[in-house]
Each structure stands twice: as structure tokens, then as C-alpha cells.
Amino acid sequence: MTIPNLDSVFISQRTPLLRTLVKIVKNASIAEELVQETYLRVARSLRDKPVDHLEPFLFQTGRNLAFDHLRRERMQSRTMLDDVPDAIMQAVPAPGSSSEDSLHAERLLQRLGNALEQLSERQQRIFILSRLHGQGYAEIAAELGVSTSTVQKELKLIMTLCMTLLERLAPPT
């Protein structure tokens, strides 16, 4: 199938595809982004090789993107919380806490940001890919052209630096 065929199939199936993705990700705006990404991915695929059954391919691509999104979200939330000690989590001000707590939290974030800026470019990239994008060691290693062991060691070093900084700056309990 060609791109003009994709356009007509996409237009006719856009609403059912959107409904399907909303059911999976439980968020209409994310589902809308995934619908757009689906179109782009399918269009790229069509440039490489023809697809005989475009409609099922469109839906399968959308579902795969939705499940990838959910996996990244789950990995990110689990990874970010697993690396933070309970004492640090307790030090984060709750909504409606005092302005002093908010100011302290703001200072912590500023200093953490400054510490991250001191990392090498590769270390910053590893941190971003792991903690913000939820990528695993192997994915990061492949993207950066380094070994999985290097990624693990760098990430351990980065998290140690961050935790040391946070522990040093945490208010006494």
C-alpha cells in the first residue's frame, strides 16, 4: 500500500483507533499523541516495504505504541521511587506545607540540578535515558555505543552522587 492509501485508511479509522488507545492508556491526550505517532510509524514502514493489510497493521502499531508507553511509565515510576531512600521521600514537602518547606525543596532541586550539570555529557545522557525516559541498561548501552556494564556503573555513580547530595542537604529530623 502507498501513502495515499494510508491517508484514506487512517482518516476512516482514526476515531476507532483513538477509542482503542484511550481504553489502553486511560488518557485521551496521550492517546491522541499515540494516534499521531502511529500514523508516522506506519508511513515510515510503508516507505521500506509494502503492507498488504493496512488497517490491522495500523491498529497493531497503535496498540504496540500504547503498551510501550505504559511500560515506560511503569518503569519510570518504579525506577525513580526505588532509588530514593524513605528518609528523603519523607523530606519532600506535601502540598500545602509551609513556605519554609517549599523553599527548602526548591533549593534541593536547584542544587541537584547543579550537581547533574557537573556530570559528563555521557553521564547526563545515561541519567536522562534511564530516569526520565525509562530505558533499560541494554537500550541505553546500544544507543550510546557502550557496554551494559558501563551503563550500570555510571548510573550507580550518578545515583550515589545524587543521594549523597540529598542526604547532606536534607533537614535534620
N, CA, C and O of each residue as an XYZ file, in Angstrom:
692
protein
N       0.842     -1.181      0.000
C       0.000      0.000      0.000
C       0.886      1.243      0.000
O       2.038      1.208      0.434
N       0.325      2.327     -0.493
C       1.078      3.566     -0.608
C       0.599      4.572      0.440
O      -0.371      4.333      1.160
N       1.302      5.696      0.504
C       0.941      6.749      1.457
C      -0.474      7.276      1.200
O      -1.219      7.452      2.164
N      -0.889      7.539     -0.059
C      -2.282      7.976     -0.264
C      -3.292      6.954      0.262
O      -4.332      7.331      0.800
N      -2.986      5.654      0.108
C      -3.871      4.633      0.676
C      -3.866      4.710      2.200
O      -4.903      4.552      2.844
N      -2.704      4.950      2.759
C      -2.617      5.106      4.215
C      -3.477      6.278      4.663
O      -4.197      6.171      5.656
N      -3.413      7.386      3.950
C      -4.206      8.554      4.320
C      -5.690      8.217      4.381
O      -6.369      8.580      5.341
N      -6.195      7.531      3.372
C      -7.627      7.222      3.365
C      -7.993      6.226      4.472
O      -9.033      6.369      5.115
N      -7.144      5.221      4.696
C      -7.413      4.254      5.765
C      -7.310      4.953      7.128
O      -8.139      4.730      8.010
N      -6.300      5.787      7.289
C      -6.111      6.486      8.562
C      -7.304      7.385      8.872
O      -7.808      7.392      9.995
N      -7.748      8.133      7.883
C      -8.890      9.033      8.095
C     -10.137      8.239      8.478
O     -10.880      8.639      9.374
N     -10.361      7.135      7.811
C     -11.565      6.354      8.114
C     -11.467      5.614      9.450
O     -12.491      5.339     10.075
N     -10.253      5.289      9.895
C     -10.077      4.501     11.119
C      -9.554      5.298     12.309
O      -9.303      4.740     13.377
N      -9.395      6.586     12.121
C      -8.803      7.411     13.176
C      -9.606      7.360     14.478
O      -9.037      7.143     15.548
N     -10.908      7.555     14.392
C     -11.748      7.563     15.599
C     -11.749      6.203     16.293
O     -11.561      6.161     17.509
N     -11.953      5.081     15.580
C     -11.875      3.788     16.282
C     -10.489      3.523     16.877
O     -10.377      2.944     17.958
N      -9.441      3.942     16.178
C      -8.088      3.767     16.697
C      -7.912      4.580     17.977
O      -7.352      4.088     18.957
N      -8.389      5.819     17.967
C      -8.294      6.678     19.150
C      -9.034      6.045     20.329
O      -8.510      6.020     21.442
N     -10.233      5.539     20.098
C     -11.010      4.893     21.170
C     -10.257      3.687     21.731
O     -10.223      3.475     22.943
N      -9.662      2.908     20.844
C      -8.899      1.734     21.275
C      -7.730      2.146     22.167
O      -7.486      1.535     23.208
N      -7.017      3.184     21.751
C      -5.840      3.614     22.514
C      -6.232      4.273     23.835
O      -5.514      4.136     24.825
N      -7.361      4.987     23.867
C      -7.838      5.581     25.123
C      -8.144      4.467     26.124
O      -7.843      4.602     27.310
N      -8.736      3.375     25.659
C      -9.027      2.252     26.557
C      -7.753      1.669     27.149
O      -7.741      1.217     28.293
N      -6.685      1.683     26.368
C      -5.423      1.100     26.845
C      -4.709      2.039     27.806
O      -4.326      1.627     28.901
N      -4.524      3.304     27.410
C      -3.707      4.224     28.222
C      -4.516      5.039     29.224
O      -3.941      5.676     30.107
N      -5.837      5.028     29.102
C      -6.722      5.729     30.049
C      -6.486      7.234     30.100
O      -6.692      7.867     31.135
N      -6.047      7.809     28.965
C      -5.788      9.241     28.910
C      -5.968      9.699     27.466
O      -5.238      9.268     26.574
N      -6.951     10.579     27.244
C      -7.293     10.991     25.880
C      -6.163     11.757     25.189
O      -5.936     11.561     23.995
N      -5.451     12.625     25.913
C      -4.405     13.410     25.259
C      -3.206     12.538     24.889
O      -2.598     12.732     23.836
N      -2.867     11.584     25.745
C      -1.776     10.660     25.412
C      -2.197      9.782     24.232
O      -1.405      9.528     23.324
N      -3.438      9.327     24.255
C      -3.935      8.507     23.149
C      -3.883      9.286     21.837
O      -3.558      8.720     20.794
N      -4.198     10.562     21.883
C      -4.144     11.405     20.678
C      -2.713     11.480     20.146
O      -2.488     11.381     18.940
N      -1.758     11.653     21.041
C      -0.351     11.673     20.625
C       0.054     10.336     20.024
O       0.797     10.288     19.043
N      -0.436      9.250     20.614
C      -0.106      7.924     20.104
C      -0.723      7.676     18.725
O      -0.130      6.992     17.892
N      -1.902      8.229     18.490
C      -2.525      8.116     17.167
C      -1.638      8.799     16.122
O      -1.412      8.262     15.038
N      -1.148      9.975     16.459
C      -0.278     10.695     15.533
C       1.027      9.935     15.297
O       1.506      9.835     14.168
N       1.588      9.405     16.374
C       2.824      8.626     16.254
C       2.576      7.367     15.427
O       3.442      6.943     14.660
N       1.402      6.774     15.582
C       1.048      5.592     14.800
C       1.093      5.907     13.312
O       1.672      5.157     12.526
N       0.481      7.017     12.934
C       0.489      7.405     11.515
C       1.925      7.544     11.006
O       2.266      7.039      9.937
N       2.750      8.227     11.777
C       4.140      8.451     11.350
C       4.907      7.136     11.229
O       5.663      6.943     10.277
N       4.717      6.243     12.178
C       5.424      4.955     12.140
C       4.980      4.116     10.941
O       5.800      3.511     10.251
N       3.677      4.093     10.711
C       3.166      3.300      9.590
C       3.647      3.898      8.266
O       4.032      3.165      7.355
N       3.625      5.226      8.162
C       4.108      5.877      6.934
C       5.579      5.533      6.693
O       5.971      5.269      5.556
N       6.390      5.532      7.743
C       7.808      5.160      7.607
C       7.947      3.712      7.165
O       8.784      3.388      6.323
N       7.131      2.854      7.729
C       7.181      1.439      7.363
C       6.820      1.229      5.897
O       7.412      0.395      5.212
N       5.848      1.990      5.432
C       5.420      1.853      4.034
C       6.516      2.269      3.063
O       6.572      1.775      1.937
N       7.383      3.172      3.493
C       8.498      3.560      2.627
C       9.491      2.416      2.474
O      10.138      2.283      1.435
N       9.610      1.589      3.514
C      10.567      0.489      3.496
C      10.033     -0.760      2.799
O      10.753     -1.423      2.052
N       8.782     -1.069      3.049
C       8.199     -2.282      2.466
C       6.682     -2.144      2.375
O       6.066     -1.461      3.193
N       6.092     -2.785      1.395
C       4.628     -2.699      1.256
C       3.919     -3.510      2.354
O       4.451     -4.493      2.870
N       2.717     -3.066      2.687
C       1.889     -3.750      3.683
C       0.580     -4.104      3.000
O      -0.121     -3.233      2.485
N       0.257     -5.397      3.000
C      -0.956     -5.843      2.310
C      -2.230     -5.480      3.064
O      -3.209     -5.053      2.452
N      -2.228     -5.642      4.364
C      -3.425     -5.408      5.174
C      -3.163     -4.209      6.080
O      -2.727     -4.354      7.222
N      -3.432     -3.048      5.554
C      -3.048     -1.805      6.210
C      -3.833     -1.530      7.495
O      -3.251     -1.094      8.488
N      -5.119     -1.774      7.490
C      -5.935     -1.457      8.664
C      -5.486     -2.233      9.906
O      -5.278     -1.618     10.951
N      -5.327     -3.560      9.832
C      -4.840     -4.276     11.017
C      -3.424     -3.834     11.419
O      -3.099     -3.769     12.604
N      -2.596     -3.533     10.423
C      -1.238     -3.066     10.702
C      -1.277     -1.742     11.455
O      -0.485     -1.526     12.373
N      -2.185     -0.865     11.075
C      -2.352      0.433     11.731
C      -2.750      0.232     13.194
O      -2.176      0.858     14.086
N      -3.725     -0.636     13.440
C      -4.190     -0.874     14.801
C      -3.127     -1.566     15.647
O      -2.947     -1.229     16.818
N      -2.425     -2.529     15.064
C      -1.385     -3.231     15.820
C      -0.247     -2.287     16.180
O       0.299     -2.357     17.281
N       0.106     -1.413     15.261
C       1.151     -0.428     15.534
C       0.713      0.490     16.675
O       1.501      0.772     17.578
N      -0.519      0.951     16.641
C      -1.053      1.807     17.702
C      -1.061      1.112     19.048
O      -0.658      1.694     20.055
N      -1.521     -0.140     19.070
C      -1.537     -0.892     20.334
C      -0.112     -1.091     20.868
O       0.137     -0.958     22.067
N       0.809     -1.408     19.967
C       2.202     -1.596     20.401
C       2.754     -0.307     21.019
O       3.426     -0.344     22.049
N       2.469      0.812     20.393
C       2.933      2.099     20.932
C       2.304      2.367     22.302
O       2.973      2.866     23.207
N       1.027      2.039     22.452
C       0.337      2.250     23.728
C       0.952      1.374     24.823
O       1.189      1.843     25.936
N       1.206      0.122     24.507
C       1.803     -0.771     25.504
C       3.236     -0.343     25.824
O       3.666     -0.436     26.974
N       3.966      0.116     24.834
C       5.314      0.648     25.094
C       5.238      1.844     26.036
O       6.047      1.977     26.955
N       4.261      2.710     25.799
C       4.075      3.879     26.662
C       3.804      3.443     28.107
O       4.398      3.984     29.039
N       2.917      2.476     28.291
C       2.595      2.006     29.635
C       3.810      1.373     30.313
O       4.034      1.576     31.506
N       4.593      0.606     29.552
C       5.810      0.002     30.106
C       6.796      1.077     30.551
O       7.377      0.977     31.631
N       6.988      2.105     29.726
C       7.899      3.199     30.080
C       7.418      3.907     31.345
O       8.215      4.214     32.232
N       6.124      4.161     31.422
C       5.564      4.821     32.608
C       5.789      3.990     33.859
O       6.215      4.506     34.893
N       5.498      2.696     33.757
C       5.654      1.802     34.891
C       7.123      1.735     35.314
O       7.438      1.791     36.503
N       8.001      1.616     34.345
C       9.441      1.547     34.625
C       9.924      2.841     35.264
O      10.695      2.816     36.223
N       9.473      3.964     34.735
C       9.917      5.254     35.257
C       9.458      5.443     36.703
O      10.249      5.846     37.556
N       8.208      5.160     36.978
C       7.718      5.377     38.340
C       8.389      4.410     39.311
O       8.738      4.798     40.426
N       8.571      3.167     38.904
C       9.209      2.186     39.770
C      10.681      2.532     39.974
O      11.177      2.484     41.100
N      11.370      2.873     38.919
C      12.799      3.155     38.996
C      13.060      4.398     39.820
O      13.968      4.408     40.652
N      12.297      5.427     39.609
C      12.552      6.670     40.320
C      12.299      6.519     41.808
O      13.045      7.075     42.614
N      11.273      5.785     42.193
C      10.973      5.641     43.616
C      11.873      4.617     44.287
O      12.201      4.769     45.464
N      12.283      3.572     43.562
C      13.129      2.546     44.154
C      14.485      3.082     44.564
O      15.087      2.579     45.513
N      14.975      4.091     43.867
C      16.306      4.612     44.134
C      16.341      5.669     45.227
O      17.421      6.121     45.609
N      15.198      6.065     45.731
C      15.163      7.141     46.726
C      14.857      6.549     48.104
O      13.822      5.909     48.290
N      15.756      6.763     49.066
C      15.511      6.243     50.416
C      14.265      6.876     51.043
O      13.880      7.994     50.701
N      13.653      6.145     51.955
C      12.435      6.631     52.612
C      12.652      7.964     53.312
O      11.765      8.818     53.304
N      13.822      8.152     53.919
C      14.096      9.403     54.634
C      14.015     10.601     53.694
O      13.527     11.664     54.078
N      14.487     10.430     52.480
C      14.443     11.516     51.504
C      13.000     11.747     51.053
O      12.564     12.889     50.911
N      12.264     10.655     50.830
C      10.866     10.788     50.410
C      10.056     11.532     51.476
O       9.173     12.325     51.150
N      10.359     11.273     52.741
C       9.637     11.935     53.822
C       9.980     13.419     53.908
O       9.195     14.212     54.427
N      11.153     13.794     53.399
C      11.588     15.188     53.459
C      10.946     16.046     52.371
O      11.002     17.274     52.439
N      10.342     15.417     51.378
C       9.689     16.179     50.305
C       8.417     16.793     50.863
O       7.577     16.084     51.417
N       8.268     18.108     50.722
C       7.093     18.756     51.319
C       5.799     18.327     50.630
O       5.732     18.178     49.410
N       4.788     18.137     51.451
C       3.472     17.796     50.928
C       2.797     19.063     50.422
O       3.161     20.167     50.827
N       1.804     18.907     49.528
C       1.077     20.086     49.077
C       0.483     20.824     50.279
O      -0.077     20.213     51.189
N       0.615     22.115     50.259
C       0.078     22.915     51.344
C       1.006     23.008     52.534
O       0.614     23.519     53.583
N       2.245     22.517     52.393
C       3.178     22.614     53.505
C       3.683     24.044     53.615
O       3.365     24.895     52.785
N       4.449     24.287     54.619
C       4.900     25.652     54.891
C       5.777     26.181     53.768
O       6.355     25.418     52.994
N       5.863     27.503     53.697
C       6.707     28.120     52.671
C       8.174     27.790     52.930
O       8.974     27.745     51.996
N       8.528     27.562     54.185
C       9.903     27.177     54.512
C      10.225     25.807     53.896
O      11.306     25.616     53.337
N       9.291     24.862     53.998
C       9.487     23.544     53.390
C       9.589     23.669     51.876
O      10.435     23.032     51.247
N       8.734     24.482     51.306
C       8.762     24.666     49.853
C      10.068     25.293     49.401
O      10.627     24.899     48.377
N      10.553     26.254     50.148
C      11.815     26.900     49.826
C      12.962     25.899     49.921
O      13.856     25.885     49.074
N      12.931     25.058     50.962
C      13.959     24.037     51.116
C      13.928     23.069     49.933
O      14.973     22.721     49.384
N      12.738     22.641     49.547
C      12.609     21.718     48.415
C      13.116     22.368     47.124
O      13.765     21.718     46.304
N      12.817     23.638     46.958
C      13.284     24.366     45.778
C      14.807     24.426     45.749
O      15.423     24.250     44.698
N      15.405     24.674     46.900
C      16.874     24.713     46.992
C      17.473     23.343     46.690
O      18.487     23.239     46.000
N      16.834     22.284     47.217
C      17.307     20.929     46.943
C      17.305     20.654     45.435
O      18.284     20.148     44.886
N      16.213     20.988     44.786
C      16.122     20.763     43.344
C      17.166     21.569     42.587
O      17.767     21.076     41.633
N      17.379     22.805     43.011
C      18.379     23.650     42.364
C      19.772     23.041     42.508
O      20.528     22.978     41.538
N      20.107     22.597     43.708
C      21.432     22.016     43.943
C      21.585     20.685     43.227
O      22.660     20.366     42.720
N      20.517     19.914     43.186
C      20.554     18.652     42.452
C      20.779     18.925     40.964
O      21.575     18.250     40.313
N      20.072     19.917     40.439
C      20.265     20.308     39.043
C      21.690     20.751     38.775
O      22.274     20.391     37.753
N      22.251     21.533     39.688
C      23.643     21.977     39.547
C      24.598     20.790     39.576
O      25.567     20.743     38.818
N      24.318     19.833     40.459
C      25.177     18.641     40.545
C      25.108     17.841     39.248
O      26.127     17.353     38.760
N      23.919     17.709     38.698
C      23.765     16.958     37.448
C      24.480     17.654     36.289
O      24.976     16.989     35.379
N      24.535     18.966     36.317
C      25.239     19.705     35.277
C      26.746     19.455     35.330
O      27.441     19.638     34.331
N      27.248     19.040     36.486
C      28.682     18.768     36.637
C      29.066     17.401     36.054
O      30.248     17.104     35.883
N      28.069     16.582     35.756
C      28.354     15.262     35.191
C      28.844     15.409     33.758
O      28.603     16.421     33.100
N      29.532     14.383     33.292
C      29.965     14.385     31.893
C      28.727     14.311     30.999
O      27.635     13.969     31.453
N      28.917     14.634     29.733
C      27.800     14.596     28.788
C      27.201     13.194     28.718
O      25.980     13.040     28.676
N      28.061     12.169     28.705
C      27.566     10.788     28.647
C      26.792     10.438     29.907
O      25.748      9.790     29.830
N      27.292     10.860     31.073
C      26.591     10.569     32.320
C      25.227     11.254     32.357
O      24.247     10.663     32.810
N      25.161     12.488     31.885
C      23.876     13.189     31.827
C      22.912     12.437     30.921
O      21.738     12.274     31.254
N      23.411     11.979     29.773
C      22.566     11.261     28.808
C      22.052      9.956     29.432
O      20.880      9.608     29.282
N      22.933      9.244     30.129
C      22.531      7.997     30.790
C      21.446      8.274     31.825
O      20.453      7.551     31.899
N      21.637      9.318     32.621
C      20.651      9.674     33.640
C      19.292      9.990     33.002
O      18.258      9.501     33.457
N      19.304     10.797     31.963
C      18.058     11.192     31.292
C      17.364      9.985     30.674
O      16.158      9.805     30.840
N      18.127      9.158     29.958
C      17.523      7.991     29.305
C      16.955      7.010     30.332
O      15.902      6.412     30.113
N      17.657      6.850     31.443
C      17.211      5.895     32.446
C      16.066      6.431     33.292
O      15.014      5.800     33.398
N      16.272      7.589     33.887
C      15.316      8.081     34.869
C      14.143      8.832     34.268
O      13.045      8.795     34.823
N      14.344      9.510     33.152
C      13.242     10.280     32.571
C      12.534      9.544     31.442
O      11.329      9.709     31.248
N      13.283      8.730     30.693
C      12.675      8.012     29.574
C      12.396      6.552     29.891
O      11.754      5.853     29.106
N      12.881      6.087     31.050
C      12.582      4.725     31.490
C      13.252      3.635     30.684
O      12.790      2.494     30.693
N      14.335      3.957     29.982
C      15.017      2.942     29.195
C      15.856      2.038     30.099
O      16.347      2.467     31.144
N      16.008      0.786     29.681
C      16.820     -0.173     30.421
C      18.288     -0.042     30.064
O      18.664      0.683     29.143
N      19.106     -0.761     30.815
C      20.552     -0.704     30.607
C      20.943     -1.061     29.173
O      21.746     -0.370     28.547
N      20.367     -2.147     28.665
C      20.744     -2.623     27.324
C      20.372     -1.591     26.252
O      21.140     -1.353     25.320
N      19.195     -0.986     26.391
C      18.778      0.030     25.413
C      19.725      1.225     25.425
O      20.117      1.732     24.375
N      20.085      1.666     26.630
C      20.975      2.816     26.760
C      22.349      2.476     26.201
O      22.951      3.272     25.482
N      22.837      1.292     26.535
C      24.155      0.862     26.054
C      24.186      0.844     24.524
O      25.147      1.312     23.912
N      23.136      0.304     23.916
C      23.082      0.253     22.459
C      23.039      1.657     21.860
O      23.711      1.933     20.866
N      22.255      2.534     22.461
C      22.127      3.896     21.941
C      23.432      4.676     22.051
O      23.766      5.466     21.168
N      24.171      4.451     23.139
C      25.401      5.215     23.366
C      26.651      4.500     22.862
O      27.737      5.078     22.856
N      26.502      3.247     22.442
C      27.645      2.508     21.931
C      28.640      2.122     23.014
O      29.848      2.115     22.778
N      28.130      1.799     24.211
C      28.972      1.360     25.315
C      28.426      0.031     25.837
O      27.364     -0.421     25.410
N      29.148     -0.583     26.753
C      28.686     -1.857     27.311
C      27.590     -1.618     28.352
O      27.467     -0.534     28.922
N      26.810     -2.656     28.572
C      25.763     -2.604     29.602
C      26.404     -2.370     30.971
O      25.864     -1.642     31.804
N      27.546     -2.990     31.188
C      28.269     -2.823     32.450
C      28.649     -1.362     32.675
O      28.553     -0.856     33.793
N      29.078     -0.691     31.614
C      29.435      0.733     31.726
C      28.219      1.552     32.139
O      28.316      2.425     33.001
N      27.087      1.272     31.529
C      25.857      1.995     31.869
C      25.507      1.757     33.336
O      25.166      2.702     34.049
N      25.586      0.510     33.796
C      25.256      0.189     35.184
C      26.184      0.925     36.151
O      25.734      1.498     37.143
N      27.472      0.901     35.853
C      28.441      1.558     36.732
C      28.233      3.069     36.759
O      28.264      3.690     37.822
N      28.023      3.653     35.587
C      27.810      5.101     35.509
C      26.545      5.499     36.268
O      26.542      6.480     37.012
N      25.483      4.738     36.078
C      24.220      5.059     36.737
C      24.337      4.904     38.252
O      23.775      5.699     39.005
N      25.056      3.895     38.689
C      25.269      3.720     40.127
C      26.043      4.917     40.687
O      25.707      5.431     41.754
N      27.058      5.349     39.981
C      27.840      6.508     40.404
C      26.967      7.764     40.459
O      27.026      8.526     41.424
N      26.167      7.970     39.431
C      25.292      9.143     39.357
C      24.312      9.143     40.523
O      24.132     10.162     41.191
N      23.679      8.001     40.766
C      22.684      7.927     41.838
C      23.349      8.095     43.205
O      22.758      8.684     44.111
N      24.573      7.584     43.360
C      25.300      7.778     44.611
C      25.576      9.258     44.845
O      25.408      9.765     45.954
N      26.004      9.946     43.784
C      26.251     11.386     43.907
C      24.973     12.134     44.284
O      24.989     13.001     45.157
N      23.879     11.796     43.627
C      22.599     12.461     43.907
C      22.148     12.185     45.342
O      21.717     13.097     46.046
N      22.248     10.936     45.768
C      21.794     10.582     47.110
C      22.677     11.245     48.170
O      22.179     11.702     49.199
N      23.974     11.296     47.920
C      24.883     11.955     48.859
C      24.518     13.421     49.001
O      24.461     13.954     50.109
N      24.272     14.064     47.873
C      23.889     15.471     47.896
C      22.581     15.664     48.658
O      22.478     16.555     49.501
N      21.589     14.837     48.366
C      20.292     14.980     49.029
C      20.395     14.710     50.531
O      19.776     15.406     51.336
N      21.176     13.701     50.902
C      21.323     13.391     52.333
C      22.026     14.543     53.057
O      21.676     14.880     54.187
N      23.001     15.131     52.407
C      23.739     16.244     53.009
C      22.846     17.463     53.190
O      22.995     18.216     54.153
N      21.916     17.652     52.256
C      21.075     18.845     52.284
C      19.746     18.638     52.990
O      19.015     19.599     53.230
N      19.422     17.385     53.327
C      18.137     17.110     53.976
C      18.110     17.742     55.363
O      19.115     17.734     56.074
N      16.963     18.288     55.744
C      16.865     18.900     57.079
C      16.961     17.833     58.149
O      16.525     16.705     57.921
N      17.512     18.146     59.301
C      17.596     17.157     60.380
C      16.189     16.775     60.838
O      15.278     17.603     60.854
N      16.034     15.514     61.207
C      14.709     15.050     61.647
C      14.585     15.020     63.138
O      13.533     14.654     63.662
